[in-house]
Amino acid sequence: MNSERNMPLNIIEKYDKQFEYVGIAMYVFIASQFFQLWLFPEETQAEKIYSMSFLIIFEFVMVHSGVFMAVMPKKWSFFIFIPFYGVFAWAFNHAVPNNVVLITYLVVVLNRMRFAFFNADKRLKERAAAFSVFALIVYFVLTFVVLFSAEILPEFGLTAEFLEKSGYNAIKSATGTFVDVPQTALCLGVLYYSALAIIEAKLVSHSEKKK
């Protein structure tokens, strides 16, 4: 009985470093996608630009999830938070023209929420909660910085001519700074996910030293 109960704990602890490295790699990958779309967009990527702009908006909702999932009892996570965030994921999926970005993002979110599904060492939960708090602070700080700098942010490849010619203006069904001025969303994405990769790496390094 005890061995069965401890099995999830062993899995989380045994592969903790691998989970963290996967998380860091995914953050770097997503940041690079934002960077490529901002600097070197292709005319066939209008849908992807729109999806990525929505992705950073969706993060406003999901950035809170890590804190709740790390500190709340599993019962709360399963019956309250997972369905709650699932509704937002469903809404996001219907707001964008494809599922590629959503699938990529959900891999990141599930990795972030893994402590909601298994028992975990207190140290690991504290690290997860610390990461989520840092992520929340970084998201809001960077959002304000980017929005207040919207008028001076370089367009790079996202010129008015490109947005019209690629069909971006035709496919967008929402309004707002991040959608109407997509370089703001992509800039925030580059900065935010790069920051998450750095924070994750620092926390893992700190955790290894404490061991």
C-alpha positions as CSV (number, residue, x, y, z in Angstrom):
1,M,0.0,0.0,0.0
2,N,2.7,2.5,1.0
3,S,4.8,1.6,-2.1
4,E,1.8,2.3,-4.4
5,R,1.2,5.6,-2.7
6,N,4.8,6.6,-3.0
7,M,5.2,5.6,-6.7
8,P,4.0,9.0,-8.1
9,L,6.4,10.7,-5.7
10,N,9.3,8.7,-7.0
11,I,8.4,9.4,-10.6
12,I,8.2,13.2,-10.0
13,E,11.4,13.3,-8.0
14,K,13.3,10.9,-10.3
15,Y,12.6,12.8,-13.5
16,D,12.3,16.3,-12.0
17,K,15.4,17.5,-13.8
18,Q,14.2,16.2,-17.1
19,F,10.8,17.9,-16.6
20,E,12.6,21.1,-15.9
21,Y,14.8,20.9,-18.9
22,V,11.8,20.1,-21.1
23,G,10.2,23.2,-19.7
24,I,13.2,25.4,-20.3
25,A,13.5,24.0,-23.9
26,M,9.8,24.7,-24.6
27,Y,10.1,28.3,-23.3
28,V,13.1,28.9,-25.5
29,F,11.3,27.4,-28.5
30,I,8.2,29.5,-28.0
31,A,10.3,32.7,-27.5
32,S,12.1,31.9,-30.8
33,Q,8.8,31.5,-32.6
34,F,7.7,35.0,-31.4
35,F,11.1,36.3,-32.5
36,Q,10.9,34.8,-36.0
37,L,7.4,36.1,-36.6
38,W,8.3,39.6,-35.5
39,L,11.5,39.9,-37.4
40,F,11.1,37.6,-40.4
41,P,7.4,36.9,-41.0
42,E,6.3,35.1,-44.1
43,E,3.1,35.9,-46.0
44,T,1.8,32.4,-45.3
45,Q,2.2,32.9,-41.5
46,A,-0.7,35.4,-41.0
47,E,-2.7,32.8,-39.0
48,K,0.3,31.9,-36.9
49,I,0.9,35.6,-36.0
50,Y,-2.7,36.0,-35.0
51,S,-2.6,32.8,-32.9
52,M,0.6,33.8,-31.2
53,S,-0.9,37.2,-30.4
54,F,-3.8,35.4,-28.7
55,L,-1.4,33.1,-27.0
56,I,0.2,35.9,-25.0
57,I,-3.2,37.2,-24.1
58,F,-4.2,33.7,-22.9
59,E,-1.1,33.6,-20.7
60,F,-2.8,36.3,-18.6
61,V,-5.2,33.6,-17.5
62,M,-2.8,30.7,-17.3
63,V,0.0,32.4,-15.5
64,H,-2.0,32.2,-12.2
65,S,-2.4,28.4,-12.7
66,G,1.0,27.3,-11.5
67,V,0.5,28.9,-8.1
68,F,-2.8,27.3,-7.5
69,M,-1.8,23.9,-8.8
70,A,1.4,23.9,-6.7
71,V,-0.2,24.9,-3.3
72,M,-3.8,23.6,-3.5
73,P,-4.9,20.1,-2.6
74,K,-5.1,17.7,-5.6
75,K,-8.9,17.4,-5.1
76,W,-9.2,21.2,-5.7
77,S,-7.0,21.0,-8.8
78,F,-9.0,18.1,-10.4
79,F,-12.5,19.4,-9.7
80,I,-12.1,23.1,-9.8
81,F,-8.9,24.5,-11.4
82,I,-8.4,22.0,-14.2
83,P,-12.0,22.4,-15.5
84,F,-11.8,26.2,-15.0
85,Y,-8.7,26.5,-17.1
86,G,-10.0,23.9,-19.5
87,V,-12.8,26.3,-20.4
88,F,-10.4,29.0,-21.2
89,A,-8.3,26.6,-23.3
90,W,-11.5,25.6,-25.2
91,A,-12.4,29.3,-25.8
92,F,-8.8,30.1,-26.9
93,N,-9.0,27.1,-29.3
94,H,-12.1,28.5,-30.9
95,A,-10.7,32.1,-31.2
96,V,-7.7,31.1,-33.3
97,P,-7.7,29.5,-36.8
98,N,-5.5,26.5,-35.9
99,N,-4.5,24.1,-33.1
100,V,-0.7,24.0,-33.5
101,V,0.0,26.8,-31.1
102,L,-2.6,25.5,-28.6
103,I,-1.1,22.0,-28.6
104,T,2.4,23.4,-28.1
105,Y,1.2,25.6,-25.3
106,L,-0.7,22.9,-23.5
107,V,2.4,20.8,-23.4
108,V,4.1,23.7,-21.5
109,V,1.1,24.1,-19.2
110,L,0.8,20.4,-18.4
111,N,4.5,20.4,-17.5
112,R,3.9,23.4,-15.3
113,M,0.9,21.7,-13.6
114,R,2.4,18.3,-13.1
115,F,2.4,18.7,-9.3
116,A,-1.4,18.8,-9.4
117,F,-1.5,15.2,-10.6
118,F,1.1,13.6,-8.3
119,N,2.3,13.8,-4.8
120,A,5.5,15.7,-4.6
121,D,8.2,16.7,-2.2
122,K,7.6,19.9,-0.4
123,R,10.8,21.4,-1.8
124,L,9.6,20.8,-5.3
125,K,6.2,22.3,-4.6
126,E,7.8,25.4,-3.1
127,R,10.1,25.7,-6.2
128,A,7.0,25.4,-8.4
129,A,5.1,28.1,-6.4
130,A,8.2,30.4,-6.5
131,F,8.5,30.0,-10.2
132,S,4.8,30.8,-10.7
133,V,5.0,33.9,-8.5
134,F,8.1,35.2,-10.4
135,A,6.3,34.4,-13.7
136,L,3.2,36.4,-12.6
137,I,5.3,39.4,-11.6
138,V,7.4,39.3,-14.8
139,Y,4.3,39.0,-17.0
140,F,2.6,42.1,-15.5
141,V,5.7,44.2,-15.4
142,L,6.6,43.3,-19.0
143,T,3.0,43.9,-20.2
144,F,3.0,47.4,-18.8
145,V,6.4,48.1,-20.3
146,V,5.5,46.9,-23.7
147,L,2.1,48.6,-23.8
148,F,3.5,51.9,-22.8
149,S,6.2,51.5,-25.4
150,A,3.8,50.4,-28.2
151,E,4.3,53.6,-30.2
152,I,8.1,53.2,-30.4
153,L,8.4,49.5,-30.8
154,P,9.9,48.7,-34.2
155,E,7.6,46.9,-36.7
156,F,10.4,44.9,-38.3
157,G,8.6,42.6,-40.7
158,L,5.1,43.5,-39.4
159,T,4.7,46.5,-41.6
160,A,1.2,47.8,-42.5
161,E,1.8,46.6,-46.1
162,F,2.7,43.1,-44.9
163,L,-0.3,42.8,-42.5
164,E,-2.6,43.7,-45.4
165,K,-0.9,41.7,-48.1
166,S,-0.6,38.5,-45.9
167,G,-4.3,38.6,-45.1
168,Y,-3.7,39.3,-41.4
169,N,-6.1,42.2,-41.2
170,A,-8.8,40.0,-42.9
171,I,-8.5,37.1,-40.5
172,K,-8.5,38.9,-37.2
173,S,-11.8,38.8,-35.5
174,A,-10.9,40.6,-32.3
175,T,-9.6,44.0,-31.4
176,G,-7.1,45.4,-28.9
177,T,-3.5,46.6,-28.9
178,F,-2.0,43.1,-29.0
179,V,-4.1,42.1,-32.0
180,D,-4.2,45.5,-33.8
181,V,-0.5,46.1,-33.2
182,P,0.9,42.6,-33.3
183,Q,4.5,43.6,-32.7
184,T,3.5,44.4,-29.1
185,A,2.3,40.8,-28.5
186,L,5.3,39.3,-30.2
187,C,7.7,41.5,-28.4
188,L,6.1,40.6,-25.1
189,G,6.3,36.9,-26.1
190,V,10.0,37.1,-26.8
191,L,10.8,38.9,-23.5
192,Y,8.4,36.9,-21.3
193,Y,9.2,33.4,-22.5
194,S,13.0,34.2,-22.5
195,A,12.6,35.4,-18.9
196,L,10.7,32.2,-18.0
197,A,13.6,30.1,-19.4
198,I,16.1,32.1,-17.3
199,I,14.0,31.9,-14.1
200,E,13.5,28.2,-14.5
201,A,17.2,27.6,-15.1
202,K,18.1,29.7,-12.0
203,L,15.6,27.9,-9.8
204,V,16.9,24.5,-10.9
205,S,20.5,25.5,-10.3
206,H,19.6,26.8,-6.9
207,S,17.7,23.6,-6.1
208,E,20.7,21.5,-7.1
209,K,23.0,23.5,-4.9
210,K,20.6,23.1,-1.9
211,K,20.7,19.3,-2.4
